[in-house]
Amino acid sequence: MTHQEPAEGAATGALAAVPAAGNRRSLPMPAHLRFYLGPMDCGKSTLALQIDHNHARQGRCGLVLTQGDRSASPRITTRVGMSRAAVELDSSTDLRELVRRQWAAGQRVDYLIVDEAQFLSPEQVEQLVDLVDDSHVDVYAFGLATDFRSRLFPGSQRLFELADTVLALQVEVLCWCGRPGGFNGRVVGGALVREGEQVVIADTATSAETRYQVLCRRHYRGGELGPSRPEEPQLPLS
């Protein structure tokens, strides 16, 4: 049964939950499906790459999957500069067959990292569950819960329903007013829009004609984007 754990310590718990080196499929322990969610800018892709690194360091073999990355390429990219080549999915990808092809080629698959998991179809989420339950492949899915209309993505809804663990990331993203932001507003021509295609790939750069902005509930509902400010460069990490 799906349950939601407290945000406090979510990222730390994810990084600590690395099993012993090697192939879990050969061990009598169950695999898990974990869904990490949060608004844009909260560090989902960064955590995805860190979890992949931690598992690989322990001798495990995994696949890194994505679709609709901000880079418009088969990569997982982050706003802090990290990047990793990934397998690009689309609506026709059968995730079970993808893993079976790896096995047929003699390659182990102990875990999957799935970024932008909100774009999965409900059927693809079911395929992930099959891999977890029947083949002992761990799955770590990362994505948004809701779209620009504040409605659940179909893939995210099915992940809520089926994941062993649902974790809200604890990195706080702020609305322009200083309140916690949890709504991904789509901005076109400087105005918040509430109609259109559910999936439009864009980033948060304020100079773009179509972009996204994280807002608190009050300002999302009121369509208030705050005072305009010039785009500021990111502070260096060191």
Backbone bond lengths (Angstrom), bond angles and torsions (degrees), N, CA, C in turn:
res aa  C-N    CA-C-N  psi(-1)  N-CA   C-N-CA  omega(-1)  CA-C   N-CA-C  phi
1 M - - - 1.464 - - 1.530 109.55 -
2 T 1.312 114.93 134.60 1.462 119.84 -178.46 1.510 110.95 -70.28
3 H 1.315 116.37 138.85 1.448 119.87 175.47 1.503 108.49 -144.07
4 Q 1.311 116.00 158.41 1.470 120.84 -179.15 1.509 109.19 -110.11
5 E 1.323 115.55 126.22 1.455 120.98 178.69 1.511 109.59 -89.07
6 P 1.324 117.48 157.86 1.462 119.59 177.21 1.508 110.79 -60.08
7 A 1.347 114.84 149.91 1.461 119.38 179.26 1.518 111.35 -65.51
8 E 1.315 117.91 -34.15 1.462 121.94 -176.69 1.515 110.70 -59.11
9 G 1.342 116.29 120.36 1.455 121.11 176.43 1.511 114.04 82.98
10 A 1.343 118.67 6.36 1.459 120.85 -176.07 1.518 111.30 -61.01
11 A 1.331 116.74 -50.02 1.461 119.93 -177.53 1.528 110.53 -64.48
12 T 1.322 117.19 -41.83 1.462 120.75 -179.93 1.511 110.75 -61.40
13 G 1.344 116.72 -44.26 1.456 120.48 179.13 1.504 111.92 -62.33
14 A 1.330 117.03 -36.97 1.458 120.54 179.72 1.522 110.65 -63.01
15 L 1.321 116.35 -43.51 1.456 119.69 -177.04 1.522 111.97 -72.84
16 A 1.321 116.83 -26.34 1.458 119.94 -179.33 1.519 112.33 -80.66
17 A 1.348 117.17 -21.17 1.456 120.67 -172.43 1.524 111.43 -85.54
18 V 1.316 117.42 50.04 1.451 121.56 177.65 1.522 108.17 -99.00
19 P 1.336 117.50 117.58 1.467 119.65 -177.75 1.526 112.03 -71.22
20 A 1.305 115.70 175.02 1.451 121.15 -179.76 1.520 110.37 -59.62
21 A 1.326 115.16 155.53 1.458 120.27 -176.87 1.515 110.73 -58.24
22 G 1.335 114.64 148.05 1.445 118.72 172.82 1.508 114.29 107.42
23 N 1.294 115.18 -162.34 1.443 123.97 -168.51 1.519 111.01 -94.63
24 R 1.311 117.56 107.85 1.462 120.47 -179.91 1.525 111.37 -65.39
25 R 1.336 117.71 -25.67 1.457 119.84 -179.21 1.520 111.53 -60.59
26 S 1.329 117.79 -22.01 1.462 120.40 179.86 1.520 112.26 -89.99
27 L 1.341 117.29 -1.83 1.457 121.12 -176.27 1.528 110.76 -111.02
28 P 1.326 118.12 151.20 1.471 121.05 -177.87 1.531 111.90 -83.62
29 M 1.331 117.19 50.96 1.456 119.72 177.46 1.521 108.38 -127.38
30 P 1.320 117.97 142.47 1.462 119.51 -176.50 1.517 112.20 -74.25
31 A 1.326 115.57 152.50 1.457 121.08 170.71 1.518 108.88 -88.05
32 H 1.337 116.54 172.72 1.461 121.12 -176.29 1.519 110.33 -138.10
33 L 1.323 115.04 151.47 1.454 123.40 170.45 1.509 107.82 -110.37
34 R 1.342 116.39 115.65 1.463 121.79 -179.98 1.522 109.15 -116.24
35 F 1.331 116.09 134.25 1.466 122.09 179.99 1.511 108.43 -116.63
36 Y 1.340 115.87 116.24 1.460 122.53 178.23 1.528 107.95 -102.88
37 L 1.323 116.23 125.53 1.460 119.59 -174.63 1.516 111.10 -128.96
38 G 1.321 114.74 161.03 1.454 121.48 177.18 1.511 109.02 170.22
39 P 1.333 117.91 166.67 1.460 121.02 178.56 1.520 110.87 -72.22
40 M 1.316 115.99 174.38 1.453 120.38 176.11 1.530 109.75 -58.81
41 D 1.324 115.79 147.89 1.475 123.88 176.56 1.525 114.32 78.19
42 C 1.341 118.97 7.13 1.471 118.45 -177.12 1.525 112.94 -92.35
43 G 1.330 118.50 0.16 1.461 120.20 173.91 1.514 115.33 96.94
44 K 1.325 118.75 22.28 1.463 120.61 -178.77 1.527 111.67 -62.23
45 S 1.326 116.43 -48.94 1.466 119.53 -177.66 1.523 111.38 -67.01
46 T 1.318 117.25 -35.26 1.468 120.61 176.84 1.523 110.59 -62.05
47 L 1.327 116.47 -44.55 1.462 120.08 178.45 1.523 110.85 -65.88
48 A 1.330 117.44 -37.76 1.464 120.51 178.26 1.529 110.70 -57.88
49 L 1.332 116.87 -45.58 1.457 120.14 -179.64 1.526 111.58 -69.06
50 Q 1.327 117.30 -34.01 1.466 119.56 178.69 1.523 111.05 -68.18
51 I 1.327 117.06 -40.10 1.466 119.74 178.35 1.525 110.29 -65.19
52 D 1.331 116.59 -41.90 1.468 119.45 176.54 1.521 110.56 -58.66
53 H 1.321 116.86 -44.77 1.473 120.86 178.90 1.527 110.94 -59.53
54 N 1.333 117.22 -45.86 1.463 120.27 -177.10 1.520 112.25 -64.41
55 H 1.327 117.25 -39.39 1.463 119.93 179.10 1.526 110.69 -69.06
56 A 1.335 116.64 -44.60 1.461 119.72 -179.90 1.526 111.20 -61.97
57 R 1.310 116.56 -35.63 1.465 121.05 179.43 1.523 111.39 -63.81
58 Q 1.326 117.11 -26.95 1.466 121.48 178.93 1.526 112.56 -91.62
59 G 1.328 116.84 12.04 1.449 120.09 175.24 1.511 115.03 87.32
60 R 1.319 117.07 9.98 1.459 119.80 179.06 1.525 110.03 -88.54
61 C 1.317 116.48 155.27 1.460 122.68 -178.01 1.520 109.04 -116.12
62 G 1.318 116.16 129.22 1.455 119.21 -177.16 1.507 112.44 -139.48
63 L 1.337 114.33 170.56 1.452 122.59 173.05 1.518 108.62 -115.17
64 V 1.324 116.16 139.35 1.459 122.42 177.41 1.530 107.14 -107.28
65 L 1.324 116.59 121.44 1.461 122.50 -172.34 1.522 110.37 -122.60
66 T 1.321 116.20 148.12 1.460 119.82 175.92 1.516 109.21 -157.36
67 Q 1.313 115.93 170.24 1.462 122.88 167.63 1.521 107.59 -158.36
68 G 1.325 115.20 140.42 1.459 118.61 178.99 1.505 114.01 69.60
69 D 1.338 118.23 32.67 1.466 119.80 176.14 1.526 109.60 -64.52
70 R 1.339 116.38 152.47 1.464 121.74 -178.97 1.524 112.80 -59.48
71 S 1.332 117.42 -21.36 1.460 121.40 -178.86 1.520 112.69 -80.31
72 A 1.343 117.61 -8.82 1.471 122.65 -176.16 1.527 111.29 58.20
73 S 1.329 116.67 33.07 1.459 122.15 178.63 1.521 108.25 -143.53
74 P 1.349 118.12 164.83 1.463 120.42 179.63 1.524 112.12 -74.79
75 R 1.305 116.08 70.64 1.457 123.13 -179.90 1.521 109.04 -145.06
76 I 1.324 116.04 157.07 1.459 121.68 162.74 1.515 106.12 -99.75
77 T 1.314 117.05 120.27 1.459 121.59 178.40 1.522 109.40 -119.59
78 T 1.325 116.20 153.50 1.455 121.02 -179.29 1.520 109.43 -127.55
79 R 1.319 115.83 161.12 1.463 120.52 -179.37 1.524 112.52 -79.08
80 V 1.333 117.59 -4.57 1.463 120.07 175.56 1.525 111.04 -102.35
81 G 1.342 117.04 10.15 1.450 120.29 171.87 1.514 116.52 100.33
82 M 1.337 119.35 -7.37 1.453 121.08 178.06 1.523 109.74 -76.58
83 S 1.344 116.16 149.22 1.453 120.61 -178.25 1.518 109.40 -154.32
84 R 1.318 116.50 150.94 1.471 120.75 -177.76 1.516 108.46 -155.34
85 A 1.338 116.82 133.36 1.459 120.70 174.54 1.520 109.75 -61.81
86 A 1.319 116.55 145.06 1.461 121.18 -176.44 1.517 109.74 -143.55
87 V 1.312 115.63 163.60 1.456 122.18 172.52 1.522 108.00 -83.67
88 E 1.330 116.66 125.45 1.463 121.06 -179.56 1.523 109.90 -84.32
89 L 1.327 115.85 127.55 1.459 122.06 177.51 1.521 109.95 -97.35
90 D 1.321 115.81 160.88 1.458 120.73 165.89 1.522 107.61 -143.11
91 S 1.320 115.72 -177.00 1.464 119.44 -173.08 1.523 113.08 -65.91
92 S 1.340 117.14 -17.95 1.465 119.77 -178.77 1.523 112.97 -93.23
93 T 1.319 118.75 -5.56 1.467 121.69 -176.61 1.520 110.86 -69.88
94 D 1.321 116.33 125.79 1.466 121.83 171.48 1.526 106.73 -94.78
95 L 1.318 116.71 111.08 1.462 120.94 -173.59 1.524 112.03 -67.27
96 R 1.317 116.65 -30.60 1.467 119.16 176.13 1.515 110.52 -65.03
97 E 1.350 116.82 -44.86 1.460 120.28 179.40 1.521 111.14 -66.04
98 L 1.323 117.50 -35.88 1.454 121.14 177.36 1.525 110.67 -58.02
99 V 1.327 116.65 -45.94 1.467 120.58 179.70 1.527 110.96 -70.20
100 R 1.321 116.85 -39.97 1.469 119.55 -179.54 1.514 111.74 -63.53
101 R 1.322 117.79 -34.29 1.467 120.20 176.73 1.522 110.91 -64.56
102 Q 1.325 116.37 -36.54 1.464 119.52 176.21 1.519 110.93 -64.71
103 W 1.311 116.46 -43.96 1.467 120.10 178.18 1.526 110.82 -62.31
104 A 1.350 116.50 -42.72 1.465 120.43 -179.33 1.517 111.41 -61.97
105 A 1.339 116.47 -28.84 1.464 121.19 178.09 1.520 111.90 -85.19
106 G 1.316 117.58 4.78 1.459 121.79 177.92 1.509 114.92 84.28
107 Q 1.333 117.41 16.37 1.457 121.05 -178.34 1.528 110.30 -106.14
108 R 1.314 116.01 132.18 1.465 120.96 176.39 1.510 110.86 -72.17
109 V 1.321 116.07 146.94 1.460 122.73 169.91 1.517 107.05 -133.33
110 D 1.322 116.12 101.60 1.459 121.36 -179.38 1.520 111.99 -91.34
111 Y 1.337 116.68 -25.04 1.467 119.70 -176.65 1.516 109.78 -155.37
112 L 1.334 115.01 160.12 1.453 122.80 174.69 1.521 108.93 -123.02
113 I 1.322 116.43 136.73 1.461 123.30 168.48 1.526 106.23 -106.80
114 V 1.325 117.95 118.96 1.464 122.01 -176.87 1.523 108.46 -119.14
115 D 1.341 116.06 103.42 1.462 119.93 176.56 1.527 109.47 -90.74
116 E 1.333 116.39 159.84 1.469 122.36 -176.42 1.532 110.61 54.48
117 A 1.328 115.65 42.95 1.466 120.79 -173.70 1.522 112.81 -68.31
118 Q 1.338 117.32 -14.81 1.461 118.95 177.30 1.518 111.86 -62.25
119 F 1.343 117.10 -22.84 1.459 120.91 -177.73 1.528 112.85 -84.89
120 L 1.321 118.32 -4.56 1.463 120.32 174.81 1.523 109.93 -64.75
121 S 1.306 116.03 149.37 1.460 119.41 170.57 1.523 108.80 -81.32
122 P 1.336 118.08 158.81 1.471 119.18 175.20 1.525 112.16 -55.19
123 E 1.339 117.20 -35.12 1.462 120.52 179.60 1.527 110.78 -66.13
124 Q 1.322 117.67 -37.15 1.464 120.16 178.05 1.522 111.41 -68.86
125 V 1.324 117.43 -33.77 1.463 119.49 174.19 1.528 109.78 -63.40
126 E 1.314 116.64 -40.67 1.475 120.30 176.28 1.530 110.32 -60.07
127 Q 1.323 117.06 -38.30 1.461 120.11 178.04 1.517 111.48 -64.20
128 L 1.327 116.86 -38.73 1.463 119.66 175.46 1.524 111.20 -61.52
129 V 1.319 116.13 -41.70 1.468 120.25 178.85 1.522 110.10 -62.08
130 D 1.342 117.37 -40.66 1.464 120.22 177.13 1.526 110.63 -59.23
131 L 1.334 117.10 -43.06 1.464 120.27 -179.95 1.527 111.50 -64.34
132 V 1.327 116.30 -38.34 1.461 120.39 178.99 1.524 110.62 -67.16
133 D 1.326 116.26 -51.16 1.458 120.62 -171.91 1.522 113.54 -76.79
134 D 1.334 116.67 -37.22 1.459 120.01 -172.76 1.523 113.45 -98.29
135 S 1.328 117.13 -25.58 1.470 119.79 -174.86 1.518 113.52 -121.52
136 H 1.332 118.16 2.19 1.474 123.19 176.22 1.526 112.36 58.88
137 V 1.337 116.13 38.89 1.466 121.61 174.99 1.530 107.74 -97.22
138 D 1.322 117.14 122.13 1.463 120.77 176.47 1.524 109.77 -71.90
139 V 1.319 116.37 140.80 1.465 121.11 179.38 1.525 108.67 -126.28
140 Y 1.335 115.70 128.81 1.457 123.67 175.68 1.525 106.98 -118.69
141 A 1.324 116.39 107.76 1.465 122.11 -176.69 1.519 109.55 -107.80
142 F 1.334 116.14 139.76 1.464 122.57 -176.40 1.518 108.72 -131.33
143 G 1.337 116.80 130.85 1.450 117.12 179.78 1.506 114.25 -175.22
144 L 1.314 113.70 177.47 1.463 122.13 173.02 1.517 109.11 -78.97
145 A 1.318 115.79 150.98 1.461 118.92 173.21 1.526 110.49 -85.08
146 T 1.334 116.64 -47.11 1.460 120.42 -172.42 1.525 111.69 -122.35
147 D 1.336 115.26 158.99 1.452 121.47 179.98 1.525 111.05 -91.38
148 F 1.333 117.15 -168.19 1.459 121.50 -176.29 1.525 112.74 -68.85
149 R 1.339 116.27 -13.05 1.469 120.27 176.68 1.523 111.86 -95.14
150 S 1.328 117.40 3.85 1.466 125.99 -175.95 1.527 111.38 67.03
151 R 1.336 116.92 30.51 1.460 122.30 176.72 1.523 109.40 -112.21
152 L 1.313 116.07 145.42 1.454 120.07 -178.08 1.527 111.44 -61.41
153 F 1.332 115.64 135.82 1.455 119.82 166.79 1.532 108.12 -65.82
154 P 1.342 119.00 143.62 1.470 119.75 178.49 1.525 113.38 -56.94
155 G 1.340 117.31 -40.48 1.457 119.22 178.29 1.512 112.63 -64.86
156 S 1.326 116.42 -41.53 1.469 120.13 178.94 1.527 110.91 -65.97
157 Q 1.320 116.86 -39.28 1.463 119.33 178.48 1.520 110.91 -59.75
158 R 1.345 116.22 -43.98 1.466 118.39 -179.60 1.518 110.87 -68.78
159 L 1.314 118.07 -33.87 1.458 120.00 175.48 1.520 111.20 -64.87
160 F 1.345 117.35 -40.68 1.463 120.26 174.52 1.519 110.63 -56.24
161 E 1.310 115.78 -39.74 1.468 120.71 -173.98 1.524 112.90 -76.26
162 L 1.338 117.52 -29.34 1.462 120.16 -169.48 1.521 115.33 -116.47
163 A 1.316 118.27 -18.41 1.468 119.22 -175.25 1.524 111.30 -64.90
164 D 1.324 115.73 146.30 1.465 120.29 173.72 1.517 110.52 -66.86
165 T 1.332 115.98 -37.25 1.454 121.30 -178.05 1.514 109.59 -140.97
166 V 1.328 116.39 134.11 1.457 122.71 173.94 1.523 107.07 -117.21
167 L 1.333 116.87 124.58 1.450 121.11 -176.18 1.511 110.35 -126.53
168 A 1.326 116.12 126.53 1.461 121.30 173.43 1.526 108.41 -87.19
169 L 1.323 117.30 125.61 1.461 120.22 -177.69 1.520 110.64 -65.68
170 Q 1.321 116.10 142.99 1.456 121.08 -172.58 1.523 113.90 -88.72
171 V 1.367 117.74 -6.16 1.456 119.28 178.40 1.526 107.79 -70.66
172 E 1.331 116.54 116.64 1.456 120.45 -173.39 1.522 111.23 -81.72
173 V 1.331 114.94 129.49 1.466 121.48 174.96 1.521 107.42 -105.79
174 L 1.317 117.10 132.51 1.458 120.90 -173.50 1.521 111.93 -103.71
175 C 1.309 115.07 141.71 1.453 122.83 166.45 1.530 108.13 -69.02
176 W 1.313 117.02 164.55 1.473 120.20 179.88 1.521 112.10 -59.97
177 C 1.348 117.46 -22.14 1.460 121.08 -178.56 1.522 112.78 -84.43
178 G 1.335 117.13 -8.86 1.458 121.01 -178.60 1.515 114.36 100.99
179 R 1.330 118.58 -11.01 1.463 121.06 176.23 1.529 109.78 -77.81
180 P 1.336 116.99 157.90 1.466 119.17 175.07 1.521 110.74 -58.81
181 G 1.320 116.57 133.77 1.462 121.44 179.08 1.509 110.89 -99.92
182 G 1.323 116.92 132.49 1.454 120.85 179.19 1.511 113.80 -133.87
183 F 1.347 117.50 5.39 1.460 121.67 -175.94 1.520 109.63 -120.94
184 N 1.335 115.49 131.50 1.460 121.64 -176.82 1.526 108.96 -96.47
185 G 1.330 117.02 91.20 1.449 120.88 -178.98 1.518 111.73 -79.48
186 R 1.342 116.25 137.73 1.461 120.60 174.22 1.523 108.53 -95.00
187 V 1.333 115.87 127.29 1.460 122.25 -176.80 1.521 108.28 -114.57
188 V 1.320 116.59 123.26 1.463 122.41 178.30 1.525 107.87 -124.39
189 G 1.316 116.41 121.54 1.457 120.05 -179.91 1.515 113.46 60.78
190 G 1.320 116.48 31.76 1.461 120.85 177.22 1.505 115.38 83.90
191 A 1.346 118.42 6.57 1.468 120.97 -179.36 1.524 110.01 -129.29
192 L 1.322 116.03 143.81 1.457 121.53 176.92 1.524 109.10 -70.24
193 V 1.338 116.71 132.34 1.462 120.82 179.28 1.525 109.35 -115.32
194 R 1.323 116.10 153.26 1.465 121.95 -177.34 1.519 112.46 -127.86
195 E 1.317 117.46 6.32 1.453 122.22 176.60 1.519 109.05 -131.83
196 G 1.336 115.20 152.88 1.457 120.04 179.22 1.516 110.87 137.23
197 E 1.330 115.71 -177.56 1.456 121.42 178.26 1.520 110.22 -61.11
198 Q 1.328 115.35 141.26 1.466 118.00 -179.55 1.520 111.59 -63.93
199 V 1.310 117.64 -39.01 1.459 121.07 -176.96 1.529 109.67 -108.57
200 V 1.311 116.53 111.74 1.462 124.21 170.50 1.518 106.02 -133.20
201 I 1.334 117.48 115.60 1.458 121.20 -176.32 1.522 109.13 -78.87
202 A 1.303 116.33 121.59 1.465 122.61 176.98 1.516 107.40 -158.34
203 D 1.331 116.63 169.21 1.457 121.19 -178.81 1.524 108.90 -114.68
204 T 1.328 116.08 -163.06 1.464 120.79 -174.80 1.522 113.14 -104.89
205 A 1.341 118.46 6.04 1.461 120.69 -179.00 1.527 110.24 -62.45
206 T 1.327 116.99 129.02 1.462 120.69 -173.71 1.519 112.50 -70.62
207 S 1.328 118.73 -14.97 1.454 121.02 -178.50 1.521 113.00 -82.61
208 A 1.326 118.35 -11.35 1.458 121.50 -175.54 1.530 111.08 -77.74
209 E 1.319 116.54 146.08 1.465 121.67 177.59 1.528 110.34 -64.25
210 T 1.339 115.77 -42.21 1.465 121.74 174.37 1.517 108.05 -116.59
211 R 1.300 116.86 124.73 1.456 121.25 -177.31 1.524 108.96 -150.01
212 Y 1.324 115.54 176.58 1.461 121.54 176.06 1.523 109.64 -120.21
213 Q 1.315 115.10 149.61 1.460 120.83 177.89 1.516 108.77 -139.73
214 V 1.325 115.93 129.61 1.466 120.74 177.92 1.519 109.10 -79.92
215 L 1.334 115.68 129.87 1.461 121.83 -176.61 1.517 110.42 -131.35
216 C 1.328 115.90 155.85 1.461 120.10 169.18 1.529 108.31 -74.38
217 R 1.326 116.81 168.81 1.466 120.15 -176.86 1.523 111.82 -61.08
218 R 1.332 116.52 -42.56 1.466 119.86 -177.56 1.523 111.55 -60.44
219 H 1.323 116.80 -47.48 1.458 119.18 -175.74 1.522 112.01 -80.97
220 Y 1.331 117.48 -23.83 1.458 119.18 170.87 1.523 110.05 -65.78
221 R 1.317 116.45 -47.85 1.468 119.49 -178.84 1.524 111.64 -66.08
222 G 1.321 116.86 -34.28 1.454 120.44 -179.94 1.517 114.17 -85.27
223 G 1.336 116.70 -6.89 1.458 120.20 -179.62 1.512 114.15 67.65
224 E 1.337 117.24 26.94 1.465 121.49 -176.40 1.524 109.46 -97.27
225 L 1.324 115.67 118.81 1.459 121.67 -176.14 1.517 113.43 -96.17
226 G 1.327 117.33 -3.03 1.458 120.66 176.97 1.511 112.62 85.47
227 P 1.323 116.41 175.27 1.463 120.56 179.35 1.515 110.75 -65.47
228 S 1.326 117.22 141.81 1.445 119.82 178.97 1.506 110.92 -76.52
229 R 1.344 113.34 135.10 1.465 119.73 179.79 1.516 108.08 -132.21
230 P 1.312 117.80 148.35 1.470 118.96 176.08 1.521 110.46 -66.01
231 E 1.306 114.22 149.92 1.483 119.33 177.36 1.519 109.68 -61.42
232 E 1.345 116.58 127.07 1.456 120.73 -179.85 1.521 110.28 -102.05
233 P 1.315 118.59 140.41 1.456 119.70 178.76 1.528 110.12 -67.00
234 Q 1.337 115.34 150.53 1.463 120.29 177.76 1.518 110.15 -69.75
235 L 1.301 115.75 139.10 1.462 120.12 176.85 1.521 109.87 -65.59
236 P 1.322 118.57 143.39 1.468 119.91 178.50 1.519 110.50 -65.94
237 L 1.333 115.49 151.45 1.457 121.29 -178.13 1.515 112.62 -80.82
238 S 1.329 117.98 -11.73 1.468 119.67 -179.82 1.517 109.97 -136.22
